[in-house]
Amino acid sequence: MDPYKLWTLLCLLGLSLPGLISVNGRLTRVDSDNRPSCADGQPISKTRITTADRVMALRIWFRNPVGDGKRIDAYIVPSEDAHQSEYVAAYDKRRAFISGFKGTRGTAVVTTNQAALWTDGRYFLEAESILDCSWILQRMGNPGVVDIPEWLGKELPSGSRVGASPMLMSAMKWKEMSMQLARYNITLIEVLQDLVDLVWTTTRPEKPNSVINALPLKFAGKSWQDKVQDLRNEMVKQNVAAFIVTSLDEIAWLFNFRAKDVPFNPVAIAYAIVDRQKIRLYLNNPSDKLNYDPTDSETNKKLYEHLNTNRRGRCLRKDDCVEVLNYNAILKDIKELVYNLHRKIWIPEACNYAIYNLIPEDQRFMTLSPVAKMKAVKNDVERKGMENAHIKDAVALIDFVQKLEREVKAGEMWTEISAATELSKIRSKQKYNRGLSFDSISGSGPNGAIIHYRANNVTNREITTKDIYLLDSGGQYLDGTTDVTRTFHFGEPTRYERECYTRVLMGAIDLAQQKFIAGTPGYALDALARRHLWNVGLQYMHGTGHGIGAYLSVHEGPSAFSNPPYHLTPLMVGMFLSDEPGFYEAGAFGIRLETILMVQNATTKYRFMNFNFFKFKPITLVPFEPNLIDYSMLSKDQIYWLNNYNKLCEDIIGPELMRQGKNDALNWLQKRTELISSAATITSSLCLFLSVFHFTIF
């Protein structure tokens, strides 16, 4: 039978041939040099997801996707939704549907005879185990790995057409992609009806439709009216007539509301337009959402009351009122805005290409969103709330880990899943907790080396005294968002494991104690966290740290401890960022230490040209793992910082543990925060010598 007819028949039957792709009319496997797990004789991964039938169904739509009678030769499927969100609703997980890969970052590209996925170092191991063998895995940043335009330039003949949805790709990415493809005489085509949507007709989750709750002023710290006025002040400075808000967390922050449209992210699917006279908010099912009873016990206002509108979303007065409209009206209203204003319209760099393309160049003003900057610099109430949230979170995590350690050492059964489940239960009992901030990463032994590992019934491992255990978790609280990683060993770690852990800790400390001049972007400090690994030829394939929201997204821009060009915004007082170096030995263990830091003003001995200097204050207060620290490797400054940090943990978390009656957790905390003396470093060196001596003799 003709291979294409065979594939079509299999698609109709809902079947597939795993590990095969169509190349020049033949069915073959992807190159095993690219996919080692797909080599002959290799066992089939238990987590592999076969999507070849979906890919073939997608290719059928290549024939005439834009109604001009012409076919396309490839299709790009990004991870993001129409708002360029990192975390998307289940309904919007198009790339996960077409490829099977569920990581937060990755782009799938399907041609008529190839399928490839680009992702970063956080997901190399996960993608290798999940993608079926018809997929090429493009490991971004690795030697010899080309970007999407160059790969398509080699795969497709001159004159080819590549399709993508303009709603799902940012304007900046679209323009860059289009320009790069043009070098190969390939055209990027707008496909207005996303092709994955045409294929994904069954088993697709419903569009999210959660209740939107007002966030009380005691948590927000500033009214939405004042925030809108701040935004309008920025608009006046830039001489623009309107600003279009596209990011979901910016909209939630600006209007002081939270929802549950995206798992772990308390946001609603929405757009907003703010001009000099009007404020417009675009929601799915607006008439229902405006009138729902609040589901959060801390608020008693319905959404229409919170936004000063009537029950239908109409403004009875012009001032301090948000007009609420249907989500699907946004593009039409932008067209009308362009026609009526005849002035500059401000759009964020992260807006999708469809919105960008509606605004003529002479009316378009595009920069980093001013709301992103305002949101990142927390006000006094938000800062205090973030600190309070981290105190409660530390109580929950310490209470859990002391129990886990005691019972694992006693031989009781704990698994990655049961540990994550129990921690979630303990967190939920803390005041103002509203769930998790992301799906917990609970990785024992080799699973910890998968940077964004998610335990499931197939991969679930027991936590024992023989392996390193990595736990990356966080909570959502009305007063803040948390994200903390600690790595443990409840037995006897190897010399190599202790060295790796200690080097990661040294980097984390060096970054946390560094003072820096005002105007410094986060990436300028990134090497501080890596240098002790680099000195011995080790590295980690992820950013050193990210911003974090206040009861919002666990990953927040615009600042981060990562490489440019993406994170050029200077660090400012009131920003919160994670400090999370790590090391991952594939097939053996993973180590990551994540502490949230708050940017503060610093006092320095000198003041060069009256420049301001800043420093970091750690607000994650969970002790590190003494069992994995080789104290002899630490400098005096690092030991001084660690002693101060331990005292901070004991002084702040200890009384709260006592208040909540968690005496076992208090004892555990006190043992782990004992003063590190010079004797401890000598003992550490002696233990290391004896372990080497023992190994040499025996």
Rosetta blueprint (number, residue, H / E / L):
1 M L
2 D L
3 P H
4 Y H
5 K H
6 L H
7 W H
8 T H
9 L H
10 L H
11 C H
12 L H
13 L H
14 G L
15 L L
16 S L
17 L L
18 P L
19 G L
20 L L
21 I E
22 S E
23 V E
24 N L
25 G L
26 R E
27 L E
28 T E
29 R L
30 V L
31 D L
32 S L
33 D L
34 N L
35 R L
36 P H
37 S H
38 C H
39 A L
40 D L
41 G L
42 Q L
43 P L
44 I L
45 S L
46 K L
47 T L
48 R L
49 I E
50 T L
51 T L
52 A H
53 D H
54 R H
55 V H
56 M H
57 A H
58 L H
59 R H
60 I H
61 W H
62 F H
63 R H
64 N L
65 P L
66 V L
67 G L
68 D L
69 G L
70 K L
71 R L
72 I L
73 D L
74 A E
75 Y E
76 I E
77 V E
78 P L
79 S L
80 E L
81 D L
82 A L
83 H L
84 Q L
85 S L
86 E L
87 Y L
88 V L
89 A L
90 A H
91 Y H
92 D H
93 K L
94 R H
95 R H
96 A H
97 F H
98 I H
99 S H
100 G L
101 F L
102 K L
103 G L
104 T L
105 R L
106 G L
107 T E
108 A E
109 V E
110 V E
111 T E
112 T L
113 N L
114 Q L
115 A E
116 A E
117 L E
118 W E
119 T E
120 D L
121 G H
122 R H
123 Y H
124 F H
125 L H
126 E H
127 A H
128 E H
129 S H
130 I H
131 L E
132 D L
133 C L
134 S L
135 W E
136 I E
137 L E
138 Q E
139 R E
140 M L
141 G L
142 N L
143 P L
144 G L
145 V L
146 V L
147 D L
148 I H
149 P H
150 E H
151 W H
152 L H
153 G H
154 K H
155 E H
156 L L
157 P L
158 S L
159 G L
160 S L
161 R E
162 V E
163 G E
164 A E
165 S L
166 P L
167 M L
168 L L
169 M L
170 S E
171 A H
172 M H
173 K H
174 W H
175 K H
176 E H
177 M H
178 S H
179 M H
180 Q H
181 L H
182 A H
183 R L
184 Y L
185 N L
186 I L
187 T E
188 L E
189 I E
190 E E
191 V L
192 L L
193 Q L
194 D L
195 L H
196 V H
197 D H
198 L H
199 V H
200 W L
201 T L
202 T L
203 T L
204 R L
205 P L
206 E L
207 K L
208 P L
209 N L
210 S L
211 V L
212 I L
213 N E
214 A E
215 L L
216 P L
217 L H
218 K H
219 F H
220 A H
221 G L
222 K L
223 S L
224 W H
225 Q H
226 D H
227 K H
228 V H
229 Q H
230 D H
231 L H
232 R H
233 N H
234 E H
235 M H
236 V H
237 K H
238 Q H
239 N L
240 V L
241 A L
242 A E
243 F E
244 I E
245 V E
246 T L
247 S L
248 L H
249 D H
250 E H
251 I H
252 A H
253 W H
254 L H
255 F L
256 N L
257 F E
258 R E
259 A L
260 K L
261 D L
262 V E
263 P L
264 F L
265 N E
266 P L
267 V L
268 A L
269 I L
270 A E
271 Y E
272 A E
273 I E
274 V E
275 D E
276 R L
277 Q L
278 K L
279 I E
280 R E
281 L E
282 Y E
283 L E
284 N L
285 N L
286 P H
287 S H
288 D H
289 K H
290 L H
291 N H
292 Y L
293 D L
294 P L
295 T L
296 D L
297 S L
298 E L
299 T L
300 N L
301 K L
302 K L
303 L H
304 Y H
305 E H
306 H H
307 L L
308 N L
309 T L
310 N L
311 R L
312 R L
313 G L
314 R L
315 C L
316 L L
317 R L
318 K L
319 D L
320 D L
321 C L
322 V L
323 E E
324 V E
325 L E
326 N E
327 Y H
328 N H
329 A H
330 I H
331 L H
332 K H
333 D H
334 I H
335 K H
336 E H
337 L H
338 V H
339 Y H
340 N H
341 L H
342 H L
343 R L
344 K L
345 I E
346 W E
347 I E
348 P E
349 E L
350 A L
351 C L
352 N E
353 Y H
354 A H
355 I H
356 Y H
357 N H
358 L H
359 I L
360 P L
361 E H
362 D H
363 Q H
364 R E
365 F E
366 M E
367 T E
368 L L
369 S L
370 P H
371 V H
372 A H
373 K H
374 M H
375 K H
376 A H
377 V L
378 K L
379 N L
380 D H
381 V H
382 E H
383 R H
384 K H
385 G H
386 M H
387 E H
388 N H
389 A H
390 H H
391 I H
392 K H
393 D H
394 A H
395 V H
396 A H
397 L H
398 I H
399 D H
400 F H
401 V H
402 Q H
403 K H
404 L H
405 E H
406 R H
407 E H
408 V H
409 K H
410 A L
411 G L
412 E L
413 M L
414 W L
415 T E
416 E H
417 I H
418 S H
419 A H
420 A H
421 T H
422 E H
423 L H
424 S H
425 K H
426 I H
427 R H
428 S H
429 K L
430 Q L
431 K L
432 Y L
433 N E
434 R E
435 G E
436 L E
437 S L
438 F L
439 D L
440 S L
441 I E
442 S E
443 G E
444 S E
445 G H
446 P H
447 N H
448 G H
449 A H
450 I L
451 I L
452 H L
453 Y L
454 R L
455 A L
456 N L
457 N L
458 V L
459 T L
460 N L
461 R L
462 E E
463 I L
464 T L
465 T L
466 K L
467 D L
468 I E
469 Y E
470 L E
471 L E
472 D E
473 S E
474 G L
475 G E
476 Q E
477 Y E
478 L L
479 D L
480 G E
481 T E
482 T L
483 D L
484 V E
485 T E
486 R E
487 T E
488 F E
489 H E
490 F L
491 G L
492 E L
493 P L
494 T L
495 R H
496 Y H
497 E H
498 R H
499 E H
500 C H
501 Y H
502 T H
503 R H
504 V H
505 L H
506 M H
507 G H
508 A H
509 I H
510 D H
511 L H
512 A H
513 Q L
514 Q L
515 K L
516 F E
517 I E
518 A L
519 G L
520 T L
521 P E
522 G H
523 Y H
524 A H
525 L H
526 D H
527 A H
528 L H
529 A H
530 R H
531 R H
532 H H
533 L H
534 W H
535 N L
536 V L
537 G L
538 L L
539 Q L
540 Y L
541 M L
542 H L
543 G L
544 T L
545 G E
546 H E
547 G E
548 I L
549 G L
550 A L
551 Y L
552 L L
553 S L
554 V L
555 H L
556 E E
557 G E
558 P E
559 S E
560 A E
561 F E
562 S L
563 N L
564 P L
565 P L
566 Y L
567 H L
568 L L
569 T L
570 P E
571 L L
572 M L
573 V L
574 G L
575 M L
576 F E
577 L E
578 S E
579 D E
580 E L
581 P L
582 G E
583 F E
584 Y E
585 E E
586 A L
587 G L
588 A L
589 F E
590 G E
591 I E
592 R E
593 L L
594 E E
595 T E
596 I E
597 L E
598 M E
599 V E
600 Q E
601 N E
602 A L
603 T L
604 T L
605 K L
606 Y L
607 R L
608 F H
609 M H
610 N H
611 F L
612 N L
613 F E
614 F E
615 K E
616 F E
617 K E
618 P E
619 I L
620 T L
621 L L
622 V L
623 P L
624 F L
625 E L
626 P H
627 N H
628 L H
629 I L
630 D L
631 Y H
632 S H
633 M H
634 L L
635 S L
636 K H
637 D H
638 Q H
639 I H
640 Y H
641 W H
642 L H
643 N H
644 N H
645 Y H
646 N H
647 K H
648 L H
649 C H
650 E H
651 D H
652 I H
653 I H
654 G H
655 P H
656 E H
657 L H
658 M H
659 R H
660 Q L
661 G L
662 K L
663 N H
664 D H
665 A H
666 L H
667 N H
668 W H
669 L H
670 Q H
671 K H
672 R H
673 T L
674 E L
675 L L
676 I L
677 S L
678 S H
679 A H
680 A H
681 T H
682 I H
683 T H
684 S H
685 S H
686 L H
687 C H
688 L H
689 F H
690 L H
691 S H
692 V H
693 F H
694 H H
695 F H
696 T H
697 I H
698 F L
